[in-house]
Amino acid sequence: MNKNNEKDENNNNQKIMIALYYVYTPQFLSATNTTKHTTFQKELCQKLDLNGRIRVSYEGINGVLSGTLEHLLKYEEVAHEELVRVCLEEYEEKKKKEGAVVVAEEDVDVEMDVKYCHLRSDIPPEKQVFDSLMVKETREVVSLHEQKPKTWDEEGKKKKGYWRRRRRNRTNKKTSIVNQNQTTNDENVQRDAAQACFTAKEESNNISPPIAADSATTSNISSSSTSPSNATTITATKTKPLEELDLSKIPTAQHLSPQEWNEKILSSSSNAVLIDTRNIYESRIGHFTIPSIPTLCPNTRKYSSLPSIFKSNEFQKSIAGKEVFMYCTGGVRCERASSFLKALTDNSGSDEGEEKVWNESLKKPNNIYQLKGGIQRYLEEYGTNTTCTTTTTTNVEKQGTEVKTKNEEVDKEQKDSTTISSSLSSQNCLYRGKNFVFDPRRTDPVIGIVPTNGNNSQTTATTKHQNPTSHGNDISSSIVGRCLLCNKLHDDYDNGYAPVDEKESRCFRCRCLVLVCTDCRQHVICWGEKEEENDIEEEKKDSK
C-alpha cells in the first residue's frame, strides 16, 4: 500500500502543469535589487528547467511557467524565500536611512498567489507548454496606464517591433486588395472575419461585438445576464488621459474567497453589480452568469483601456449605490483596477483642473470587492474538469445538438432563469464557460457549469473537478460563446487546433480574436492568412 502511494506521488510530481502566479511585495525593491532579482529568477528557472514569462517590478512579480509539478513547487519555495530575504534587506536599508522599526523575518508577509493548472486533453501536451523563457524587468506588475510607445532605442536603431508592424500593415493591405477582387458570387460567403465582427447580431448573452475604434477612446460595455431585458449599452466618451496615480499607495478592494464571493453576491443580489475587468475575447467564452445581477463587460482589447471606461458617466451610473464585485483571470488585474476605482470614487474633484473624476450627483458604490485568486481559483473550487471526459465541443455538436435561432434561445433562457434563480446556493458554481488564459493552452480545461433545470446538486465546493456527465449535464450547457456568422454555440478560437499552430480566427481590422465555428471558418479569410502567397506574388511582380 505504501509502495503504491509512493508510486502515485512520484507520478504526480512528474506531471507537467502550468503555474499561474503573482505577488506584491510588502516592501518596494530598489532598482539594484530589482535587477538582481530579475537575474535570480532567470537562473532559478534555468536550473529547474522551467519555461514561460515573468515580469519583475519594484512592486512585485507576475508570471506563468510550465514544467513538472515537482519543479514548480520547488520554484515557489525558493522564490518565496528569496523575496523574503530581499524584503528584509530593503527594511534594513530603510532603517538606516529613516530609522524605521526593525522587522523580523517571520513578520515579512510575502504572499505568493500560485495556481497550478492542468493541461488540456484535446491537444498534444507538447503543444501546451512554453518552449522558451523570458524574464524581463518592467515598470509595473501589470500596466493599467498606457505607456508611450518607443520607436527608437538608445543607439538610434529602430526596434524590431517597428519592422514587424510595418510588415504587418503591408501584408494586411495586400490581403484586403485580394479580398476586394473576389467574384460577386462569392462576396456574400468569402467575407473576412472583420466584417463578421461588425455585422453579426448581438449575442444572447448580451456582450457586444468587438468595435473598430480604439478602445482607449471609445468603448462599449454591455450588461450581461441571463435576461436580455437587462441589457444596457454604455459608451465611454473621449477624454483626456488621467494623471497617473501611484496605485501602490491606494488600498485594494476587499478580497473574497470563492466561498465568500458566492455568499456575498447571493445575499446582496438585489443591489449587486459585477465588473469583468478582462478583455472582450476573454469574456466572450466565459463569465459569471447570475439571474437578476448585471455583469458589466467592457469591450476592451487591452487592460490599459479600463481607466477610460471607469471615468465615463454611464459606467458610474451603473455602479452608483451598488455592491460592486470585480473579477479577472487570476486576480492580479483586479489588484490595480480596484485600487483605481476606489481612487476615483474617493475623489470628486477634477484631474489637473480639467475634468471631473466622479460625478458629484451620483451616489458612490456602497462597497467594492474583488475575487481573490480570480476565476482560476474559483474554478479550482467549483469548476468541472473536462479532462475527466472525452466529450468535446465538436463531439457535442456532432451528436445532434440543435442550433436554434436567437429568439428561441432567448426565450429558453428567460424560462430557465426563474428556475435557476430559485435553485442557486452558495455551494453552486456561478461561473459559466471557459477561462481564457495567456499561455499556450489558450483556455483552462476546468470550466464552469451553472445548474440547470433546478438541479441544485451540480458542481459544488465538495464535488469539485467532477465529470460533467456525473450530474446529468454535458459540456454544451457551459458554452456561452457564439459564432459571429451563424450564431451557433461555439467557444473555440482555434477550432480544434492547438494555439501554437496559429490557426485562430482574428479580425482583419484590429487583429482581435473572434469566434467563427468550424463550418463557417472554411468560408472566411482572417488576419495573417495567405501572407506567403501574397509575398510570392509581389516578388514575381518586382522581378518583372
Secondary structure, 3 states (H helix, E strand, C coil): CHHHHHHHHHHHHCCEEEEEEEEECCCCCCHHHHHHHHHHHHHHHHHCCCEEEEEEECCEEEEEEEEEHHHHHHHHHHHHHHHHHHHHHHHHHHHHHHCCCCCCHHHCCCCCEEEEECCCCCCCHHHCCCCCEEEEECCCCCCCCCCCCCCECCCCCECHHHHHHHHHHHHHHHHHHHHHCCCHHHHCCCCCHHHHHHHCCCCCCCCCCCCCCCCCCCCEEEEECCCHHHCCEEECCCCCCCCCCCHHHCCCCEEECHHHHHHHHHHCHHHEEEEECCCHHHHCCEEECECCECEEEECCCCHHHHHHHHHCHHHHHHHCCCEEEEECCCCHHHHHHHHHHHHHHCCCCEECCCEECCCCCCCCCCEEEEECCHHHHHHHHHCEEHHHCCCCHHHHHHCCCCCCCHHHHHHHHHHHHHHHHHHCCCCCCCEEECCECCCCCCECCEEECCCCCCCCCCCCHHHCCCCHHHHCCCHHHHCCCECCCCCCECCCCCCCCCHHHCCCCECCCCCCECCCCHHHHCCCCCCCCCHHHHHHHHHHHHHC
